Amino acid sequence: MWTCPRCNQKFLNKNQSHSCGLYSVEGFLKGKSAVAVALFRKFVSVYKTIGPYELHPVKTRVALLTQIRFASVNRLGPNYLDGHFVLTRRLPDESIVYRIDNLNDRLFVHHFRIYKPEAINAKFKKYMRMAYLAGRRNYIGKRAKRVRAQLRTKRPQ
């Protein structure tokens, strides 16, 4: 991990492009409704039960980081939380997301909006765990093994 000497943000790669600034979670939450703040606190507290991570506030959002950023709270509206998970595959059940961005068929950013703490149910938590594992880059070794196995099974024609 590389830490930017100016803003103390952590990144996987040295000198990774980013916008430096001194931002805080408190600044992100300032002026937000009690409902939105409660949703934010519920979201990050559930992640505490999944595994250790760091919060990385920037100008427009608060990201969650292990080895890479795996989830983010992008916006707090008056009565909702907009966020995303970074997963290694497209979810077959897209009922909890409103958009999926494909990043070179390697990572998929699943955008969601929640209005109530109860929306963080068992299915939602399953996706939270999947994103956490992606953040720990658990897919790197498995993917590499899978590719090697596929190459071994292919025979020249």
Buried (B, 14 or more C-beta within 10 A) or exposed (E): EEEBEEBEBBBEEEEEEEEEEEBEBEEBBEEBEEBBBBBBEBBBEBBEEBEEBEBBBBEEBBBBBBBBBBBBBBBBBEEBBBBBBBBBEEBEEEEBBEEBEEEEEEBBBBBBBBEEBEBBEEEBBEBBBBBBBBBBBBBEEEEEEEEEEEEEEEEEE
